[in-house]
């Protein structure tokens, strides 16, 4: 006798249902999507006992005829696709024809539906997918589907459901996702006969405020870029909305909520200079693309997606989001809470403010006159280097121009900048001081700016290092007396692996024996006497970043490691001239507000906040 048997249809259906119906939330998702595909403009969702007792979806969509109502409960019966071509370009949320048949296999279902042009609708009662009772009656236009006693005939599945609180949370998450993807629809959620969520149809901005509260509008950045082949729009969160979990991340592909590791990684890449370890950005992004270029028939949940050209889409998302972030001033304002609850000042960070491109009207103004410029050029070049050097056009044989040389051209340029800011100078003469050899305090038009000197210099050196790593034109400073260091076998392997990158940064090293390295030249940014320590610290930082997966790309890792270990440190005393040069170079970078590791560089204290603290308001 054969050991292999064909399973009874009822048992096979229960097994198949496990792929589609995993928990009450799965039923909610399928029924809401069916209502949307039926052109409903108003949808109500009712649940009892977290959907374990009842899930009901009522819509005012097209409704079904008697024939369609009887067909919709059968497996692989659908009105949404008819041939292979339709499957290659899916435009509806549902398409497999499995949802209702899977739900019916593990619950007791009632369907009431009526079309607009008929006098009577049809009422079906299906119990365990076996018996079907049919009635007629007058119903409101549209369809109502009630799912009762979910998993009543599969006790093991029911026992694996979580608490009512957990299952309800999953249902609300799905309800919110669908609400965000279709802001024009009116959706209502009733939990145990109580109206819990009431979202009236409107714009995407309206829906975001309904889901996340009115205060969200000041903490998000709008994103929109449309092309002939690919479009993206939505919102991303300012740094004040960074989360410690992935919860508030919504990606919609042709209005379908999907999960894409590639797109998520693209978002993280765009935020890489803003995120600290453990931070997750807030985003609600809609991607519109030709259905022929994607495959959503990957998993029964229809959450996974594949793109025909993931690399181009990845680059497009990164570019658009970076552009959006670059248009906003990411400098947080420091606000002291009021009233004070103790002697200790409680501080909060206000939402980030928008800034026009390259509009640094709040950067510190200079009161130094051209005639008073006096620099120790060697020290300044050692400490800061020069971002103004045209690295791409330099050759090693050319004499490096002194960026701080007090010649006639620099005088004229400086004089014009003073004239340009003279209106601000009339209002308030600028000052600049160093606090505890750690922070730089400078007066600005709107109040006071506080700069972390290490983070600022780190940002400057990071961008400079990235440029040098892109070209093969190192600026090495030969040592009068080469220095020899001994390293262990592990470090020797890393040094040999990174030798080409170190050369581009300005190091010249030779390997001697099994564990000796001779340093013959170093980058101009490294101060005398620290050559061996900084080289070893760069290697240690590189290994740490790679081990903790903070940085994956080698060039980026090297640039971050180099800038972190080469930058001025807390405790380094700076002259007024050095502080001003540091600030000028900081605001010449592409992202002067956060260091390469995502920590803030600049904080503002507004003048009106100080006035309030001193009772002047």
C-alpha positions in Angstrom: 0.0 0.0 0.0 1.3 3.5 -0.9 2.4 5.6 2.0 1.8 8.9 0.2 -1.8 10.0 0.3 -3.6 13.0 -1.2 -4.9 15.2 1.6 -8.6 15.9 1.9 -9.5 19.3 0.4 -10.6 20.7 3.8 -7.2 19.8 5.4 -5.2 21.1 2.5 -7.2 24.4 2.7 -6.3 24.8 6.4 -2.7 24.2 5.7 -2.7 26.7 2.8 -4.5 29.2 4.9 -1.6 29.2 7.3 0.5 31.1 4.7 -2.1 33.8 4.2 -3.8 34.0 7.6 -1.2 34.1 10.3 -3.1 36.3 12.9 -6.1 38.6 13.0 -4.0 41.4 11.4 -3.6 39.2 8.3 -7.4 39.1 7.9 -7.7 42.8 8.5 -5.1 43.5 5.8 -6.8 41.3 3.2 -10.3 42.6 3.8 -9.2 46.3 3.7 -7.3 45.7 0.5 -10.4 44.1 -1.1 -12.5 47.1 -0.1 -10.0 49.5 -1.7 -9.9 47.4 -4.9 -13.7 47.6 -4.9 -13.4 51.4 -5.3 -14.8 52.2 -1.8 -14.5 55.8 -0.5 -15.6 55.0 3.0 -14.5 51.9 5.0 -15.2 50.9 8.5 -13.3 48.2 10.5 -14.9 46.6 13.6 -13.0 44.2 15.8 -13.9 42.4 19.0 -11.4 40.7 21.4 -8.5 41.8 19.2 -10.1 40.2 16.2 -10.4 36.7 17.8 -14.1 37.0 18.1 -15.0 39.3 15.3 -13.4 41.2 12.4 -15.9 43.1 10.2 -15.1 45.3 7.2 -17.9 47.5 5.8 -17.4 49.5 2.6 -19.4 51.5 0.1 -17.7 50.1 -2.9 -19.0 48.6 -6.1 -20.6 45.6 -4.4 -20.9 42.1 -6.0 -23.5 40.3 -8.1 -24.8 37.0 -6.8 -22.6 35.1 -9.2 -19.5 37.0 -8.1 -20.3 36.6 -4.5 -20.5 32.8 -4.9 -17.3 32.8 -6.9 -15.2 35.0 -4.6 -15.1 32.4 -1.9 -13.5 29.8 -4.1 -9.8 29.3 -4.3 -7.9 31.1 -7.0 -11.1 33.1 -8.0 -10.4 36.8 -8.7 -11.5 39.6 -10.9 -8.2 41.4 -10.8 -6.0 39.3 -13.2 -6.9 37.0 -16.1 -3.7 36.1 -17.8 0.1 36.1 -17.7 0.3 39.7 -18.9 -1.8 40.9 -16.0 0.4 39.0 -13.5 3.5 40.9 -14.9 1.9 44.3 -14.3 -0.2 44.1 -11.2 -2.1 47.3 -10.5 -4.4 46.2 -7.7 -3.7 45.3 -4.0 -5.1 41.8 -4.3 -4.6 39.5 -7.2 -4.2 35.8 -6.1 -7.8 35.0 -5.3 -6.6 33.2 -2.1 -7.6 35.6 0.7 -11.3 34.8 1.2 -11.0 31.1 0.6 -8.1 31.0 3.1 -10.1 33.0 5.7 -13.1 30.8 5.2 -11.0 27.7 5.9 -10.3 28.8 9.5 -13.3 30.8 10.5 -17.0 31.4 10.2 -17.7 34.1 7.5 -20.8 36.2 6.6 -20.9 38.3 3.4 -23.5 40.9 2.6 -23.2 42.7 -0.7 -25.4 44.7 -3.0 -24.7 46.6 -6.2 -26.1 50.1 -6.9 -28.5 49.1 -9.7 -30.3 46.2 -8.1 -33.2 46.0 -5.6 -31.9 43.0 -3.6 -28.5 42.0 -2.4 -27.1 38.6 -1.4 -26.2 37.4 2.1 -23.9 34.3 2.4 -23.1 32.4 5.5 -20.1 30.0 5.3 -19.1 27.7 8.1 -15.7 26.1 8.0 -15.7 26.3 4.2 -18.2 23.4 4.1 -21.8 24.6 4.2 -23.0 27.7 2.4 -26.3 29.3 3.3 -27.7 31.9 0.9 -30.2 34.6 1.7 -31.5 37.8 0.0 -32.2 41.2 1.4 -31.9 44.9 0.9 -28.5 46.2 2.0 -26.5 49.4 1.7 -24.5 49.7 -1.5 -21.2 48.0 -1.1 -20.0 44.9 0.8 -19.8 43.8 4.4 -17.6 40.9 5.4 -17.7 39.5 8.9 -15.1 37.0 10.1 -16.1 35.3 13.4 -14.2 32.9 15.7 -10.9 32.9 13.9 -9.0 29.6 14.1 -12.0 28.0 15.9 -11.3 24.7 14.0 -7.5 24.9 14.4 -7.0 25.2 18.2 -3.2 24.9 18.0 -3.1 28.1 15.8 -5.4 29.9 18.2 -3.2 29.0 21.1 -0.3 30.7 19.5 -2.0 34.0 19.3 -0.6 36.7 21.6 -2.5 38.8 24.1 -5.4 40.9 23.1 -3.2 44.0 23.5 -0.5 42.7 21.2 -2.9 41.5 18.5 -4.8 44.8 18.7 -1.5 46.7 18.2 -0.7 44.8 15.1 -4.2 45.5 13.7 -3.8 49.3 14.4 -0.4 49.3 12.7 -1.9 47.7 9.5 -4.9 50.1 9.7 -2.5 53.1 9.9 -0.4 51.8 7.0 -3.4 51.4 4.7 -4.7 54.8 5.9 -1.4 56.5 5.0 -1.3 54.8 1.6 -4.8 56.0 0.7 -5.3 59.4 2.4 -8.2 60.3 0.1 -10.4 57.5 1.8 -12.4 57.9 5.0 -11.5 55.1 7.4 -12.9 54.3 10.8 -11.8 51.7 13.4 -14.1 50.5 16.1 -12.6 48.4 18.9 -15.1 46.6 21.0 -17.9 48.8 19.8 -16.0 52.0 20.6 -14.9 54.4 17.8 -11.1 54.5 18.2 -9.8 56.0 15.0 -11.7 58.3 12.6 -9.7 59.4 9.6 -11.6 61.6 7.2 -10.4 61.6 3.6 -8.1 64.4 2.5 -4.6 65.1 1.6 -1.5 63.2 2.6 -0.6 66.1 4.9 -4.0 65.7 6.6 -3.6 62.0 7.0 -0.1 62.3 8.5 -1.4 64.7 11.1 -4.4 62.4 11.8 -2.1 59.4 12.4 0.8 61.1 14.2 -0.7 64.2 15.7 -0.7 67.9 14.7 2.8 68.5 16.1 4.4 66.2 13.5 4.3 68.9 10.8 7.2 70.9 12.3 9.4 67.9 12.5 9.2 66.5 9.0 10.7 67.4 5.7 8.8 67.1 2.4 10.3 65.0 -0.3 9.3 65.0 -4.0 11.2 64.1 -7.2 9.3 63.0 -10.3 10.9 61.6 -13.5 9.5 59.8 -16.5 10.4 56.4 -15.2 10.4 56.7 -11.4 8.9 59.1 -8.9 9.3 59.5 -5.1 7.4 61.7 -2.7 6.4 61.8 0.9 8.1 63.0 4.1 11.2 62.2 6.1 11.9 63.1 9.7 14.3 65.8 10.9 16.9 64.6 13.4 14.5 65.5 16.3 12.4 62.5 15.1 15.1 59.9 15.2 13.9 56.7 16.9 15.5 53.9 18.8 13.4 51.3 16.9 12.3 50.8 13.3 8.6 51.4 14.1 7.8 54.5 12.2 9.1 53.6 8.7 6.6 53.4 5.9 7.5 52.5 2.3 4.7 52.4 -0.3 5.3 51.0 -3.7 2.5 52.0 -6.1 0.4 52.7 -3.0 1.1 49.2 -1.5 3.0 48.9 1.8 6.1 46.9 1.2 9.3 46.0 3.0 12.6 46.5 1.0 16.0 46.0 2.6 17.5 47.9 -0.3 15.4 51.0 0.0 15.7 51.0 3.8 19.5 50.9 3.4 19.3 53.7 0.9 17.4 55.8 3.5 20.0 55.0 6.1 22.8 56.0 3.7 21.2 59.4 3.1 21.0 59.9 6.8 24.5 58.5 7.5 26.0 61.8 8.7 23.0 62.4 11.0 22.4 59.1 12.6 24.2 57.9 15.7 24.5 54.2 16.6 21.1 52.7 17.4 19.1 55.6 15.7 16.5 55.0 13.0 15.0 57.7 10.8 11.3 58.4 10.5 10.0 58.3 6.9 6.8 57.9 4.9 7.9 57.4 1.3 5.9 56.7 -1.8 7.6 55.2 -4.9 5.7 55.2 -8.2 7.1 52.9 -10.8 6.0 51.0 -13.9 4.4 47.7 -12.6 6.4 45.8 -15.2 9.6 46.8 -13.4 8.7 45.2 -10.1 7.7 41.8 -8.8 5.4 41.6 -5.8 4.5 38.0 -6.3 7.3 36.9 -4.0 5.6 35.9 -0.8 2.0 35.2 0.2 2.0 38.3 2.4 2.8 40.5 -0.6 5.1 42.5 1.6 8.4 41.6 -0.1 9.2 43.2 -3.5 11.9 42.9 -6.1 13.1 45.6 -8.6 14.4 45.0 -12.1 17.2 47.6 -11.5 17.8 47.8 -7.8 21.1 49.8 -8.2 19.5 52.7 -10.1 16.6 52.9 -7.7 18.9 52.8 -4.7 21.0 55.6 -6.1 17.9 57.6 -6.9 16.5 57.4 -3.4 19.8 58.3 -1.8 20.2 61.3 -4.0 16.7 62.6 -3.5 16.8 62.3 0.3 20.2 63.8 0.6 19.0 66.8 -1.4 16.0 67.2 0.9 18.1 67.0 4.0 20.6 69.5 2.6 17.9 72.1 2.3 17.3 72.3 6.0 19.3 73.9 8.8 20.1 71.0 11.1 21.3 73.2 13.9 19.2 72.6 17.0 18.1 75.5 19.2 18.6 75.0 22.9 15.5 75.9 24.9 15.3 75.9 28.7 12.1 74.5 30.0 9.7 76.8 31.8 8.9 77.0 34.6 12.1 75.5 36.2 11.3 72.5 38.4 14.7 72.5 40.2 17.9 74.4 40.5 19.2 72.4 37.6 18.3 73.7 34.1 16.3 71.3 32.1 16.9 71.6 28.4 15.1 70.4 25.4 16.0 70.6 21.7 13.5 72.4 19.5 12.6 71.2 16.0 15.1 71.9 13.4 14.5 75.0 11.2 14.6 75.2 7.5 17.5 77.1 5.8 17.9 78.3 2.3 20.7 76.6 0.4 24.1 77.9 1.6 22.3 80.7 3.6 24.5 80.9 6.7 23.2 84.3 7.9 23.5 83.1 11.4 27.2 82.1 11.1 29.5 84.3 13.3 30.4 87.6 11.7 33.9 88.8 11.8 35.1 92.1 13.3 38.7 91.6 12.4 39.9 94.2 9.8 42.1 93.1 6.9 45.0 95.1 8.1 45.0 93.3 11.4 45.3 89.8 9.9 48.3 88.0 11.4 48.7 84.3 11.0 51.3 81.7 12.0 50.9 79.9 8.7 52.8 76.8 9.7 50.7 76.2 12.8 47.5 76.9 10.9 48.3 74.5 8.1 49.3 71.9 10.6 46.1 72.2 12.5 43.6 72.8 9.8 45.1 72.2 6.4 43.0 73.9 3.7 39.7 73.0 2.3 40.1 75.7 -0.2 42.9 73.9 -2.1 41.8 72.6 -5.4 43.0 69.1 -4.9 41.9 67.9 -8.3 44.1 70.4 -10.1 47.2 70.3 -7.9 50.4 68.4 -8.8 53.0 67.4 -6.3 55.6 69.7 -8.0 53.4 72.8 -7.7 54.0 75.2 -4.9 51.0 74.9 -2.6 49.4 78.3 -2.2 49.1 79.6 1.3 45.4 79.9 1.9 45.9 82.5 4.7 48.6 84.6 2.9 48.0 88.3 3.5 48.3 89.4 -0.1 46.4 92.0 -2.0 43.9 89.5 -3.5 43.0 88.0 -0.1 42.7 91.5 1.3 40.2 92.5 -1.3 38.3 89.3 -0.9 38.2 89.7 2.9 37.3 93.4 2.6 34.3 92.5 0.5 33.1 89.9 3.0 33.3 92.5 5.8 31.3 94.9 3.8 28.7 92.2 3.1 28.2 91.5 6.8 28.5 95.1 8.0 24.8 95.5 8.5 24.9 92.6 11.0 28.0 94.1 12.6 26.1 97.3 13.3 23.5 95.4 15.2 26.0 93.4 17.3 29.8 93.3 17.3 31.0 89.8 17.0 33.1 88.0 19.7 34.5 84.6 19.9 35.9 82.7 22.9 36.9 79.2 23.8 35.1 77.5 26.7 37.1 75.0 28.8 39.3 74.3 25.7 36.3 72.3 24.4 33.7 74.5 22.9 33.8 77.7 20.8 31.2 80.4 21.7 30.4 83.0 19.1 27.8 85.8 18.8 25.5 85.5 15.9 22.6 87.7 14.8 20.0 85.6 16.4 21.8 84.9 19.7 24.7 82.6 20.6 26.3 79.8 18.7 28.1 77.0 20.5 30.5 74.8 18.5 32.1 71.5 19.5 35.7 72.1 18.3 36.6 68.4 17.9 33.4 67.6 16.0 33.9 70.7 13.8 37.4 69.8 12.8 36.4 66.2 12.4 33.8 67.2 9.8 36.4 69.4 7.9 39.0 66.6 7.8 36.4 64.0 6.9 35.3 65.8 3.7 38.9 66.6 2.9 39.9 62.9 3.3 37.1 61.8 1.1 38.3 64.1 -1.7 41.9 62.8 -1.4 40.7 59.2 -1.4 38.9 59.8 -4.7 42.1 60.9 -6.5 45.6 59.5 -6.7 47.4 62.7 -5.8 48.6 62.5 -2.2 50.0 65.5 -0.3 52.7 63.9 1.9 54.9 65.8 4.2 58.3 64.0 4.5 59.7 63.5 8.0 63.2 64.8 8.6 63.8 61.6 10.7 61.6 58.6 9.7 60.0 56.8 12.6 59.8 53.1 13.1 57.0 51.4 15.0 56.4 47.8 15.8 53.0 46.2 15.4 51.5 42.8 16.0 50.7 40.4 13.2 47.0 41.4 13.1 47.8 45.1 12.7 50.4 44.3 10.1 47.7 42.5 8.0 45.4 45.5 8.2 48.2 48.0 7.4 49.1 46.1 4.3 45.4 45.8 3.3 45.0 49.6 3.7 48.4 50.7 2.3 46.9 52.1 -0.9 44.4 54.2 1.0 47.0 55.4 3.5 49.2 56.6 0.6 46.3 58.6 -0.8 45.8 60.3 2.5 49.5 61.3 2.6 51.2 58.5 4.5 54.4 57.0 3.1 55.2 53.7 4.9 57.6 50.9 4.4 57.3 47.4 5.8 60.5 46.2 7.5 60.8 42.6 8.7 57.8 40.8 10.2 56.5 43.4 12.5 58.1 46.8 11.8 56.8 49.7 9.9 58.8 52.8 8.9 56.9 56.0 8.6 58.7 58.3 6.0 56.0 60.9 5.4 52.6 61.9 6.9 49.6 64.0 5.9 50.0 67.7 6.5 47.1 67.7 9.0 49.1 65.6 11.5 51.0 67.6 14.1 54.6 66.9 14.8 55.3 64.3 17.4 52.1 62.4 17.1 52.8 60.5 13.8 53.1 57.0 15.3 50.2 57.3 17.7 47.8 58.7 15.1 48.6 56.0 12.5 48.0 53.3 15.1 44.8 55.0 16.3 43.5 55.2 12.7 44.0 51.5 12.3 42.3 50.8 15.6 39.4 53.0 14.8 39.1 51.4 11.3 38.9 47.9 12.9 36.4 49.0 15.5 34.1 50.5 12.8 34.3 47.4 10.7 33.8 45.1 13.7 30.7 47.0 14.9 29.5 47.4 11.3 29.2 51.2 11.8 30.8 51.7 8.4 30.8 49.2 5.5 32.5 51.0 2.6 36.3 51.1 3.0 36.8 54.7 1.8 34.2 56.0 4.1 35.6 54.0 7.0 39.1 55.3 6.3 37.9 58.9 6.1 36.0 58.7 9.3 38.9 56.9 11.1 41.4 59.5 9.8 39.3 62.5 10.7 38.4 61.2 14.2 42.0 60.5 15.2 43.6 63.5 13.5 41.2 66.3 14.6 42.0 68.6 17.4 40.9 67.2 20.8 39.1 68.4 23.9 41.8 70.3 25.8 43.6 71.8 22.8 43.8 75.5 23.3 43.0 77.6 20.2 43.8 81.2 19.4 41.1 83.6 18.2 42.4 83.4 14.7 42.5 79.6 14.8 38.9 79.5 16.0 37.8 81.8 13.2 39.5 79.8 10.5 37.9 76.6 12.0 34.5 78.2 11.7 35.0 79.4 8.2 36.2 76.0 7.1 33.3 74.3 8.9 30.7 76.3 7.0 32.4 75.5 3.7 31.6 71.8 4.2 28.6 70.1 2.8 27.1 69.3 6.2 28.4 71.7 8.9 25.8 70.7 11.5 26.8 67.1 12.3 30.0 65.2 12.6 30.7 62.1 10.4 29.4 59.9 13.2 26.1 61.8 13.5 26.8 63.9 16.6 25.8 67.5 16.6 28.5 70.1 15.9 26.6 73.3 16.5 23.9 74.4 19.0 22.2 77.8 19.0 20.7 79.7 22.0 18.2 82.2 20.7 18.4 85.8 21.9 14.7 85.8 22.8 15.2 82.7 24.9 17.9 84.5 26.9 15.6 87.5 27.2 12.9 85.3 28.6 15.2 83.8 31.1 16.1 87.3 32.4 12.5 88.4 32.5 12.8 90.8 29.5 9.8 89.4 27.6 
